[in-house]
Amino acid sequence: MTAELICVGTELLMGQILNTNAQFISRELAPRGIDLYHQLVVGDNPKRLKEATLTALNRADILIFSGGLGPTPDDLTKETVCEAMGLPLVLFEGEWERIVRYFESKNRCPSINNKKQAMFPEGAKILDNPNGTAPGCILEKDGKAAILMPGPPREMQPMFLNHVLPYLEKRSGHILYSREVRIFGMGEADVAERLKELFDNENPTVAPYVKTGEVTLRITARCQTEQAGLLMVAPVIAEIRGLLGDLVYSVNGETLPQVCHNALIARKSSLAVAESCTGGLLASAFIDLPQSSKYFIEGAVTYSNDAKIRRLGVKHSTLKRFGAVSAECAAEMAEGMRKTSNSELALATTGIAGPDGGSDDKPVGLVYIALASPSGTIVKELNLFGDRDRIRLVAVLNALDILRRYMV
């Protein structure tokens, strides 16, 4: 079953309002096995809206509209869609009474313009809107359906979840069951080469999604129930893990910070971080998550050499001989933080994030990460590329991956 989404409002076209409705609806359609091939934003113009509606009727089973159901003269979505579908409007007395009661509850009186919000074609399914004056509706004709909802998200979202989704699920007859496999330490091209046979699967499908520094695979099965979907995707996930090994850090969609967070809590470990080039991003990766106080002791941004010496106990001789951006300095930063914070584990980062500060011996993108633990200190050298933000972000991801691998 295919759907088309049409969001109505000149304010959307002009960028005065962010179109969050499109994101919300699209995200909810995918797991229900409803294919969304087209999205469109149309201004408050009945001619162009009618053209868009007729086009959508020719290529989709379900048309989903948001916006243009208000009482003002430029709110013409319902009138225009009904005209395109050949469905005359009549007054629904019960809906008009509901609108009147809504206004009375606000100590206000409806205007005559509000009466058009109670006009629908005969046989329309009315979608209740307890959060506003504009009820939605579902119109059916010749096997097609048009779903009309108000534009304000606080009205549209409850209507969609409470009324539209049950209708769509019943009409669809199947769902899409998806799982996310997350990978760190291998680029998209290499992942695609390693898994090329799986990418040819038709059901379940395997699709890559790339974020900075990592790759996510979405395994999706078209099925009747979640249990059936689980049984279909489980062998594919097992094969991916067999081919990629410990490059796979999650098969349930958790992020690297979440994986480390959960492991630290499960192990009842404690953690502190000392940062230079990442400037607090590493600490934030943990502190952003609820219950991080169960393990996170402290974080220090020791940007200058003096701070590294004073706060972490990095030796003058180490900085003079090897420099602040070195494996030796990273190791002493982690060890010093572990000692002064009395933490079981300590991570440290130091490097050159750019755009300036690099040299032939130590170019921009050179980063060292250290993990100090009861069993010793691990140091990893990275040669990263990109702008300052990318280098800092990927350094944080590598630090998390080092910690994750230690705790496995």
C-alpha positions as CSV (number, residue, x, y, z in Angstrom):
1,M,0.0,0.0,0.0
2,T,1.4,3.4,-1.0
3,A,0.8,6.8,0.6
4,E,1.5,10.3,-0.3
5,L,1.9,13.1,2.2
6,I,0.7,16.7,1.4
7,C,1.4,19.4,4.0
8,V,-0.6,22.6,3.4
9,G,0.4,26.1,4.4
10,T,2.2,29.1,2.8
11,E,4.1,29.5,6.1
12,L,5.7,26.2,5.5
13,L,6.9,27.2,2.0
14,M,8.3,30.4,3.3
15,G,10.2,28.7,6.1
16,Q,8.3,30.5,8.8
17,I,7.4,27.2,10.4
18,L,9.5,24.0,10.5
19,N,7.6,21.1,8.9
20,T,7.8,18.7,11.8
21,N,4.5,17.0,10.7
22,A,6.2,15.4,7.7
23,Q,8.9,13.9,9.9
24,F,6.5,12.6,12.4
25,I,4.1,11.1,10.0
26,S,6.8,9.5,7.8
27,R,8.4,7.9,10.9
28,E,5.1,6.4,11.9
29,L,4.2,5.1,8.5
30,A,7.4,3.0,7.9
31,P,6.8,0.4,10.6
32,R,3.3,-0.2,9.4
33,G,4.4,-1.4,6.0
34,I,3.1,1.7,4.2
35,D,5.3,2.9,1.4
36,L,5.7,6.7,1.2
37,Y,7.2,7.6,-2.2
38,H,6.2,11.3,-2.3
39,Q,6.0,14.3,0.1
40,L,4.8,17.7,-1.0
41,V,4.3,21.1,0.6
42,V,1.6,23.3,-1.0
43,G,0.8,26.8,-0.2
44,D,-2.7,28.1,0.6
45,N,-3.7,28.1,-3.0
46,P,-6.8,26.0,-4.0
47,K,-5.7,25.6,-7.7
48,R,-2.3,24.2,-6.9
49,L,-3.7,22.1,-4.0
50,K,-6.3,20.6,-6.3
51,E,-3.6,19.7,-8.9
52,A,-1.5,18.1,-6.2
53,T,-4.5,16.1,-5.0
54,L,-5.4,14.8,-8.5
55,T,-1.8,13.8,-9.1
56,A,-1.6,12.0,-5.8
57,L,-4.9,10.2,-6.4
58,N,-3.4,8.7,-9.6
59,R,-0.3,7.3,-7.9
60,A,-1.1,6.5,-4.3
61,D,-3.7,4.5,-2.3
62,I,-3.7,6.8,0.7
63,L,-3.4,10.6,0.7
64,I,-2.5,12.2,4.0
65,F,-3.0,15.9,4.5
66,S,-2.0,18.2,7.4
67,G,-3.0,21.8,7.6
68,G,-5.7,24.0,6.2
69,L,-8.7,22.9,8.3
70,G,-9.1,26.1,10.2
71,P,-12.0,28.6,10.0
72,T,-10.3,31.4,8.0
73,P,-10.9,32.0,4.2
74,D,-7.5,30.6,3.3
75,D,-8.1,27.3,5.1
76,L,-9.4,25.4,2.1
77,T,-7.9,21.9,2.3
78,K,-11.1,20.1,3.0
79,E,-13.1,22.0,0.4
80,T,-10.4,21.5,-2.3
81,V,-9.8,17.8,-1.6
82,C,-13.6,17.1,-1.7
83,E,-13.9,18.9,-4.9
84,A,-11.1,16.9,-6.5
85,M,-12.7,13.7,-5.3
86,G,-16.2,14.7,-6.3
87,L,-17.6,14.7,-2.8
88,P,-20.1,17.4,-1.9
89,L,-20.1,18.8,1.7
90,V,-23.0,18.9,4.1
91,L,-23.3,20.1,7.7
92,F,-22.7,17.5,10.4
93,E,-24.9,18.9,13.2
94,G,-23.2,16.8,15.9
95,E,-19.8,18.2,15.0
96,W,-21.1,21.7,15.0
97,E,-22.5,21.1,18.5
98,R,-19.1,19.8,19.6
99,I,-17.4,23.0,18.3
100,V,-19.9,25.2,20.1
101,R,-19.2,23.3,23.3
102,Y,-15.5,23.6,22.8
103,F,-15.8,27.4,22.6
104,E,-18.1,27.5,25.6
105,S,-15.5,25.6,27.6
106,K,-13.1,28.4,26.8
107,N,-15.7,31.1,27.6
108,R,-15.8,32.2,24.0
109,C,-18.3,32.1,21.2
110,P,-17.8,30.5,17.8
111,S,-18.0,32.7,14.7
112,I,-20.0,31.8,11.6
113,N,-16.7,30.9,10.0
114,N,-16.3,28.1,12.4
115,K,-19.4,26.4,10.9
116,K,-17.4,25.3,7.9
117,Q,-15.3,23.1,10.2
118,A,-18.4,21.0,10.7
119,M,-19.0,20.5,7.0
120,F,-18.1,17.0,5.6
121,P,-19.1,14.7,2.8
122,E,-21.8,12.1,3.7
123,G,-20.1,8.9,4.9
124,A,-17.0,10.6,6.0
125,K,-15.2,9.2,9.1
126,I,-14.8,12.0,11.6
127,L,-11.6,12.2,13.6
128,D,-12.2,13.7,17.0
129,N,-10.0,16.7,18.0
130,P,-10.2,17.4,21.7
131,N,-7.2,19.8,21.4
132,G,-8.7,22.2,18.9
133,T,-11.8,23.3,16.9
134,A,-10.9,21.5,13.6
135,P,-11.9,17.8,13.5
136,G,-10.2,15.7,10.9
137,C,-11.7,13.2,8.6
138,I,-11.2,10.2,6.4
139,L,-12.7,10.2,2.9
140,E,-13.0,7.1,0.8
141,K,-13.9,6.7,-2.8
142,D,-13.1,4.2,-5.5
143,G,-10.6,2.3,-3.3
144,K,-8.7,5.5,-2.5
145,A,-8.6,7.2,0.9
146,A,-7.8,10.8,1.9
147,I,-7.0,11.5,5.5
148,L,-7.3,15.2,6.5
149,M,-5.8,16.4,9.8
150,P,-5.1,19.9,11.3
151,G,-1.7,21.5,11.0
152,P,-0.7,22.3,14.6
153,P,1.4,19.3,15.9
154,R,-0.3,19.3,19.3
155,E,-3.6,18.6,17.5
156,M,-2.3,16.5,14.6
157,Q,-0.1,14.1,16.5
158,P,-2.8,12.8,19.0
159,M,-5.3,12.5,16.2
160,F,-2.8,10.5,14.1
161,L,-1.8,8.1,16.9
162,N,-5.3,7.6,18.3
163,H,-7.4,7.4,15.1
164,V,-5.4,7.4,11.9
165,L,-2.9,4.6,12.8
166,P,-5.5,2.0,13.8
167,Y,-7.3,2.8,10.4
168,L,-4.0,2.4,8.5
169,E,-3.0,-0.8,10.3
170,K,-6.3,-2.4,9.5
171,R,-6.2,-1.4,5.9
172,S,-2.6,-2.4,5.4
173,G,-2.8,-6.0,6.7
174,H,0.9,-6.2,7.4
175,I,3.7,-4.4,9.2
176,L,7.4,-3.7,8.7
177,Y,9.6,-5.1,11.5
178,S,13.0,-3.4,11.7
179,R,16.2,-3.8,13.7
180,E,19.2,-1.6,13.6
181,V,22.7,-3.0,13.6
182,R,25.4,-0.4,14.5
183,I,29.0,-0.7,13.3
184,F,32.1,1.2,14.3
185,G,35.6,0.8,12.9
186,M,34.8,0.2,9.2
187,G,33.7,2.5,6.5
188,E,30.5,2.3,4.4
189,A,32.3,1.0,1.3
190,D,34.1,-1.8,3.1
191,V,30.9,-2.8,5.0
192,A,29.0,-2.9,1.6
193,E,31.7,-5.1,0.1
194,R,31.8,-7.5,3.0
195,L,28.0,-7.8,3.1
196,K,27.2,-7.4,-0.6
197,E,25.2,-10.6,-0.9
198,L,23.0,-9.6,2.0
199,F,22.2,-6.3,0.3
200,D,20.5,-8.2,-2.5
201,N,17.9,-9.7,-0.1
202,E,14.3,-8.8,-0.9
203,N,12.7,-9.8,2.4
204,P,14.2,-9.0,4.8
205,T,16.1,-6.1,3.2
206,V,19.4,-4.7,4.5
207,A,20.0,-1.0,4.0
208,P,23.0,1.1,5.1
209,Y,22.7,4.5,6.8
210,V,25.9,6.5,7.4
211,K,26.5,8.9,10.2
212,T,29.8,10.7,10.9
213,G,32.3,8.0,11.9
214,E,30.0,5.0,11.9
215,V,27.6,2.9,9.9
216,T,24.1,1.7,10.7
217,L,22.3,-1.2,8.9
218,R,18.6,-1.4,9.0
219,I,17.2,-4.9,8.6
220,T,13.5,-4.8,7.6
221,A,11.1,-7.6,7.2
222,R,7.6,-7.3,5.7
223,C,5.5,-9.6,7.9
224,Q,2.2,-10.1,9.6
225,T,3.3,-9.9,13.3
226,E,6.4,-8.7,15.2
227,Q,7.2,-12.2,16.2
228,A,7.3,-13.3,12.6
229,G,9.5,-10.3,11.8
230,L,11.9,-11.2,14.6
231,L,12.2,-14.8,13.3
232,M,13.0,-13.4,9.8
233,V,15.6,-10.8,10.8
234,A,17.4,-12.9,13.4
235,P,19.4,-15.1,11.0
236,V,20.5,-12.0,9.0
237,I,21.7,-10.3,12.2
238,A,23.6,-13.4,13.1
239,E,25.2,-13.5,9.7
240,I,26.3,-9.9,9.9
241,R,27.8,-10.5,13.3
242,G,29.6,-13.5,11.9
243,L,31.1,-11.5,9.0
244,L,31.9,-8.3,11.0
245,G,32.7,-9.6,14.4
246,D,33.3,-7.1,17.2
247,L,32.9,-4.2,14.7
248,V,29.3,-4.6,15.5
249,Y,28.6,-2.9,18.8
250,S,24.8,-3.0,18.9
251,V,22.0,-5.0,17.3
252,N,19.1,-3.1,18.9
253,G,19.9,0.4,17.8
254,E,21.7,1.6,20.9
255,T,24.3,4.3,20.3
256,L,27.9,4.0,21.4
257,P,27.4,6.2,24.5
258,Q,24.3,4.1,25.4
259,V,26.3,0.8,25.1
260,C,29.1,2.1,27.3
261,H,26.6,3.7,29.7
262,N,24.7,0.4,30.1
263,A,27.9,-1.6,30.5
264,L,29.3,0.7,33.2
265,I,26.1,0.4,35.2
266,A,26.0,-3.3,34.8
267,R,29.6,-3.7,35.9
268,K,29.2,-1.2,38.8
269,S,32.3,0.5,37.5
270,S,33.3,4.2,37.9
271,L,34.7,6.5,35.2
272,A,36.4,9.9,34.9
273,V,37.6,11.7,31.8
274,A,40.5,14.1,31.1
275,E,40.1,16.0,27.8
276,S,42.2,18.3,25.7
277,C,41.2,18.4,22.0
278,T,37.6,17.1,22.6
279,G,36.9,20.0,25.1
280,G,34.1,18.4,27.1
281,L,32.4,16.4,24.3
282,L,33.5,13.1,25.8
283,A,32.1,13.9,29.2
284,S,28.9,15.1,27.7
285,A,28.4,11.8,25.9
286,F,27.9,10.2,29.3
287,I,26.3,13.1,31.2
288,D,23.6,13.5,28.5
289,L,22.2,10.1,29.6
290,P,20.0,9.6,32.6
291,Q,21.6,7.8,35.6
292,S,25.1,8.6,34.5
293,S,25.7,9.7,38.1
294,K,25.8,6.0,39.0
295,Y,29.3,5.7,37.5
296,F,30.6,9.1,36.3
297,I,32.9,10.7,38.8
298,E,34.2,13.8,37.1
299,G,35.6,15.4,33.9
300,A,38.4,17.9,33.4
301,V,39.2,19.9,30.3
302,T,42.9,20.4,30.7
303,Y,43.6,22.4,27.6
304,S,46.9,24.0,28.5
305,N,50.2,22.3,29.4
306,D,50.0,23.9,32.8
307,A,46.6,22.4,33.4
308,K,47.8,19.0,32.4
309,I,50.7,19.3,34.9
310,R,48.7,20.9,37.7
311,R,45.5,18.9,37.5
312,L,46.7,15.5,36.2
313,G,50.3,15.3,37.2
314,V,51.7,15.1,33.7
315,K,55.4,15.4,33.9
316,H,57.3,18.5,32.7
317,S,59.8,16.1,31.1
318,T,57.1,14.2,29.2
319,L,55.8,17.5,27.7
320,K,59.2,18.7,26.9
321,R,60.4,15.5,25.2
322,F,57.2,14.3,23.5
323,G,54.8,17.2,23.5
324,A,51.2,17.5,24.6
325,V,50.0,15.6,21.6
326,S,51.7,12.3,22.2
327,A,51.0,8.8,23.4
328,E,53.1,9.4,26.5
329,C,51.1,12.5,27.4
330,A,47.7,10.8,26.8
331,A,48.8,7.9,29.0
332,E,49.8,10.2,31.9
333,M,46.6,12.2,31.5
334,A,44.5,9.1,31.9
335,E,46.6,7.7,34.8
336,G,46.6,11.0,36.6
337,M,42.9,11.4,36.3
338,R,42.3,7.8,37.5
339,K,44.5,8.5,40.5
340,T,43.2,11.9,41.5
341,S,39.5,11.0,41.0
342,N,39.8,7.6,42.6
343,S,38.0,6.1,39.7
344,E,38.3,2.6,38.4
345,L,38.6,3.7,34.8
346,A,39.8,6.9,33.2
347,L,39.7,8.1,29.6
348,A,41.9,10.8,28.2
349,T,42.1,12.6,24.8
350,T,44.7,14.9,23.3
351,G,45.3,16.0,19.7
352,I,45.2,18.6,17.0
353,A,41.7,19.4,15.9
354,G,42.7,22.2,13.6
355,P,42.3,24.1,11.4
356,D,45.6,25.5,12.7
357,G,48.3,24.0,14.9
358,G,49.5,21.1,12.7
359,S,53.0,20.4,11.5
360,D,54.8,17.9,9.3
361,D,55.5,15.7,12.3
362,K,52.1,16.3,13.9
363,P,49.5,17.1,11.4
364,V,45.9,18.3,12.0
365,G,43.9,15.2,12.9
366,L,46.5,13.5,15.0
367,V,44.8,12.4,18.1
368,Y,45.8,10.1,21.0
369,I,43.3,8.4,23.3
370,A,44.2,6.6,26.5
371,L,42.3,4.3,28.8
372,A,43.7,3.7,32.3
373,S,42.3,0.7,34.2
374,P,43.4,-1.6,37.0
375,S,45.0,-3.9,34.3
376,G,47.1,-1.1,32.8
377,T,46.9,1.7,30.2
378,I,45.9,1.4,26.6
379,V,46.8,4.2,24.1
380,K,45.5,4.5,20.6
381,E,46.9,6.8,17.9
382,L,44.4,8.2,15.3
383,N,45.0,10.1,12.1
384,L,41.6,11.7,11.4
385,F,40.4,13.9,8.6
386,G,37.8,16.6,8.2
387,D,37.0,19.9,9.8
388,R,37.4,20.7,13.5
389,D,34.0,19.5,14.5
390,R,34.4,16.1,12.7
391,I,37.8,15.5,14.2
392,R,36.5,16.1,17.7
393,L,33.4,14.0,17.2
394,V,35.2,11.0,15.7
395,A,37.8,11.2,18.5
396,V,35.0,10.9,21.0
397,L,33.5,7.9,19.2
398,N,36.9,6.2,19.2
399,A,37.3,6.8,22.9
400,L,33.9,5.3,23.5
401,D,34.8,2.3,21.3
402,I,38.0,1.7,23.3
403,L,36.0,1.7,26.5
404,R,33.4,-0.5,25.0
405,R,35.9,-3.1,23.8
406,Y,37.6,-3.1,27.2
407,M,34.3,-3.9,29.0
408,V,33.1,-6.6,26.6
